[in-house]
Amino acid sequence: MPLTYDVIVVGSGPAGSSAAWRLARAGLSVAVLEKDALPRYKTCGGGIIGRGLQVLPVDMVHVIEQACCTARLNVFPSELSFTTYRASPIVSMTMRAQFDYALLSAAQVAGAAVHQCCAVKDVSSQRDSVTVMTHRGAMTAKFIVAADGALSTVARRIGMTDGRVLIPALEYEVTIPPERLERFSGVARFDFGILPHGYAWAFPKRQHLSIGVLSMIQRGGDLKQSIMRYADLLGCRDATRIEQHGFVIPVRPRNGPYIDKRVLLVGDAAGFADPVTGEGISFALRSGQLAAESLVAGNLEEEPVRQTYSHLLAGSILPELRAGRLLARFLYDFPRLRSWVFARHGQRLCEAVTDVMAGTRTYCDLTFTPKSLFKLLTLHWRRKEGNRIA
């Protein structure tokens, strides 16, 4: 006989673990399936922004390696530089293996069953249940929460509509001498102009530096050359140890729906990464909790759960992703306009985006509407024409 649960959560990252925690706290029988042995390494910059810290279900201070209350953005080759400060951390640095495992452990303490080294091979939907096939055998549940990442097996097996845009990223975990690492302490660094249509980052951890590059276009060029140039710029080329990791980030969500055949998509499986920064943890946490709230409020009945989850997403995450895409187009598709705006309004723009990262404002609060962006384009074009005629 297969194992039977109210809900099976596939994937033990922030989306899956936060969903499992909420479901277990509500008294539902829930299992988390993780294909790897735990704790497992997760390729990620490891920066938990303030927006994500606000929705954490439990205190995670013990896995924070550095709390950065300062963020710095540099624009090359113009050498423009902007610094923002907040009383609370803008970005808290962690290693995802420890962060994810701590969150999963909280779900386990709440009552969730955890099956590690348990990869999903297939998924089939029945009228009032869903069956998951693993190499350990079958498990059934009334619903599945698919939190299995950007390459979601569950979404693919169930035939969920896609439409996401997956962009490439490359991360190096760089070990450098302590005195050099100290120069990066307490500051989350972001750099534009290192590569076209993307940015680079440098995040200080307890004993090493995490640096990375991403491209907002699917064919991002040679990321390895870009990150080596960036390592040179940071003075890290002669590091004593470098670990390289590549991954993809969904910066456009699926076309929807995000629930079908008793499967709810959350996190990267749904495509809920921030379209401006590529950060995915905060919306993963939030979507996992919204999925759990929908299952509890809908009393595990298919139509009420569907309506509730769709309504909650439409009122929170989806508008933010749409608003963020407008700002992302400006930042990555119009480099000359971006440089012009940064030269005139750079500090104001950085303060606004920092507020979004800190969780005190949203992209929907900002004034980067199609009308305002068109106005910026018009001003920029008039300036260029004036210079040409002169």
N, C-alpha and C positions, 0 to 999 in steps of 0.2 A: 504494500500500500504506500502511496506517495505521502510525503510530509505535507500537511495542510496548515495554512495560515490565513489570517484575514488579509494581510498585505505582505507581498514580497518586494523588497527594495533591492535592485540590482546596482551595485556600486557603492563603495564605502567612503567616497569623497565628501566634501562639505554638503552637497545637495542631498545625497543619500542618507548620511548620518543625521543631519538635522531633521529630515523627514521621519526617520526611524525613531529618533528621540521623542518627537512630538506624538507620534502614533502610539508608542509604548506608554508614554505618560497618560494617554487617554484611555489606556486599558485594552488596546487592541493587540492581538497576537501578530507579531511582525518579525520577519527574518531579513537579514542583510546578507546578500551573496557577494563575495569578493573573489575575483579570479586569482589574485596573488596571495602570497603569504604575508601576514601582517606583523609589524608595520611595514608598508611597502614604500619605495621611493616614488615620488611624483614629480615629474618635470614641471617646474613652475618657478617664477621669480621669488615666490614666497612672501609677497607683500600683502598684508591684510589691511585694507584701507579703513578709515574711520566708519564709513558707511556699512562695512561688513561687521566691524566690531559691535556696532549698535544692535545687530540682529542675532548675535551669537546666543544660543540658548543657555550656555553655561560659561562660567569664568574660565578663560584660557590663558591667563597671565603667565602661568608656569611654562608655557611653550613659546613665549615671545623672547627672541634673542636680542633685539634692539627695538626701541620705540623712537621713531623719527618724528619730531615735532617741526622739522624743517624740510621743505622741498625746494629743489633748485632746478630750474629749466634753462638750458643753454641752446642758443640757435646759431648753428654754423652755416656758412663761413662768416656771418656778420659779427660774431663774437658778442651778440646780445646775451645778457644773463639776467634772470629774474629769480628772486628768492621770496618764499612765503613762509610764514611762521604761524603756528597755532598753539594754544595752551595744551590741548590734548593731541595725542599722536595723529599725524596725517596718515602715515603708513607704519604698521608694526611688522617687523621682520621675523619670519619663522621658517623652519624647515617643514615642508609639507608632510613628510613622513610622521613627524611628531604631532603636528597640528591635526591632521586627519585622524590619527590613531586616538588622540585624546578625545576628539568629538565622538568617534565611534564608541569609545569606552563609556562615555556618558550615556549613549543610547543603550549600550549593553546593561549598564547599571539600572537603567529605567525599565528593562525587561525585554529588550530586543535580543533575538537569537542571532548569532553571527556564524556564518559558514565561510571560512576562508579556503583558498585553493579550490574554489568552486566556480568554474567558468560556465557561463550559459552557452549552450549549443543551439537551442531552438526554443521558440515560444509559440504556443497555439492558444487561440481564444475560443472559449465555449460561450453558451448563452449567459451563464451566470458565474463564470469563473475563468481563470487563465492558468495554463500549465506551463511550467518552465522545465525544460530538459537540461540536465547537467550531466557531467561524466559520473556523478554520484547517483544519478537516477532522477526521477521526476519529483517536482514539488508543485503544489497547486495553491491558489489564493483567489480571493474575490477580486483583487486588483494588484497590479504591478506598478511600482514607481521606477521608471527607467532613469537611473542616475549614472549610467555607464559611459559618460564622456562623449567627446566629439565624434568618435567612431562607433557610436552606440550599436551594439549587436541587437539589442531588443527592438529598437526603432526600425532597424533594417529587416529583421525577421517578421515583424508585425506589419510591415509595408507602410510605415508612416511617411507622409509627404515631406520632402526635404526643402530645398530652396535656400539652404544656408550658404554663406560664403566662408570658407575655411582658409585662413591665412597662415603662412609659415612663420615660425619663430625659432630662434636658436639661443640657447643659454649655456654659459660657462660658469661653473663653480670654481673660483680662482683662489688658490692659497698663496698669500703673499706675506712677507715679514710683518710682525705685529706693529712695528713702528710706521710702516706704510699703510697698513689697514686702518690705523688710528686716524689718518687724514680723512677717511670717509665716514667716520663715526657720526651717527645721529642725523644724517642727511640722506633723503631719498632723491637720487639724481636722475634727471630725464634730459636727453639730448636729441634735438632735431638737426637734420642736415647730415647725419652720419651715413644715411642711405636714403634714396628717393622713396617717397610714399611710405615712410615709416619713422620709427624713432629707436633710440637705444636707452638702456637704463643701467644704473649701478646701485645695487642694494647691499648695504653692509650687514653681515651676519656676525655671530659671536667670534668665529675663528677664520672666516674667509669672506670673500666678496662675490656676490652673484651679479654677473653682468649679462646683458642680453640685447638682442636686436629683433625687431619684427617688421614685416612689410605688410601694408594694408592691401596689397594686390596679391592675387593668388600665385602668380609667378614672380616671386620677390627678388629675382636676381641672385647674386652670389652672397648669401648671408654669411658664409664663412669668411670671405674677404672683408666684409663690413665689420664683423665682430673682432677680427684681428686688428683692423685699423683702430677700432675703438679701444681695444686693449692697449695698443701703443699710446693712444691719447691719454689714457688713464695711468700710464706708467706701469702696466701689469704684464707686459710681454715676457718678462723674465720670471714669471711666477714659478714657484717650486712644484706646483701641481695644478693641473687643469682637467676638470671633468666636463665633457661636452654632451649636451642633450638637445635634440630637436623635437619640436611638437607643432601642432596646429591649433588655431584658436578660431571659434565660430563668431565672427563679428556681425553677422546678420542672422536673425532667427529663422526657424523653419516657417514655411508658409502657413502652417496650421492645418488642422486643429492640433492642440497640444495634449489632447486626450482622445483616445479612440480604442475601441475593442478592449476596454477596461485597463488600458495602459496610460499612465500619466508621464509625460516627459518633463524633466527638470534639468537645470544647469546647462552644461555644454551639449547634452543630448538634445535639448530644445533649441540651443543656439542663443543662450542668454548671457553672452559675454558683453562687456561694455564696448560699444563701437568706437569710442574715442581712445581708450587706453588698452583695450584687450583684456582688462582685468575681469576675471570670471567668478571669483570667490563670493563676492557680496551678493550677486544675483543668484548664484547657486544656493547659498544659504536661504535666501528669501523665497526662491521658487520651491525648494524642498519643504519649507514650512507652509507655504500656500497649498501645496499638494496635500500635505497632511491635514491641514485645516479643512480642505474640501472633502476629504474622505470621512473625517469625523462628523462634519456638519451635514454631509449627505447620507450619513448612517449606512455607508457602504452600498447605497442604491445607485445604479448606474446613471440614470438621468439627473437626479439631484447633484451627484458628484460632478458630472460633466458641466452642468450649468454653473455651479459654484466656482469650479476651477477656472472656467472661461471668463467668468465675471471678475474674479480676483486678479487675474493676469491683465485683463483689459483696463483695470482701474489702477494698476501700479507699474509693473515691469514693462509692458509693451509700449506705453506712451513714452517712458524714459528712453527706451531703445530707439524709437523713432526720432525723438528730439536729439539724441546723441549722434545719430547718423548725419544730421545736418551739420553739426559742428565738426564731425570727422571729415566730411567732404571738404570743408573749408581748410582744415589743417593739412590734409594729405593730398588733395587733388589740385590745389592752387598754391604751389610753393612761393611764387613771387608775391602773390597777394598776402600770403601768410607772413612773409618777411616784412611787408609794408605795414601790416596791422600790428605785428609785434613791435616794430620800431616806434609806433605811435601809441598803442594801447596795450603793450605787452604785460605790464604789471597788473592792470585791471583784468585782463583775460586770465592770467595765472591765478589771481585771487579768486576769480569766479569758479574756475575748474577745481581749485583747492577746496573751496566750499562744498562742491559736489562730492569730491573724494572724502572729505571729512564728514559728510552726511548732514550738513546744515542747510544745504540747498539741493535742488534737483536740476537736471538739464531742462526740464519743462519750465523752471523758474527763470532761466536765463533768457536773454533777449536775442538769441541767435535763431531768429525765425527766418523763413525764406525771404520775407520783405527786408529785414535788416541786412541779411547777407547780400541781397541784390543791391542794396544801397552801398555797401562796401565795395562791391564789384564796380558799380557805376563811378564812385569817387576815384577808385584806382585807375579805371580806364580814362577818365577825364584828365587825371594827373599825367598819365603817360602821353596822351594826345597833346597836352599843353607843352610838355617838355620837347616833344617831337617838332611841333610848330616853331617853338622858340629857337 
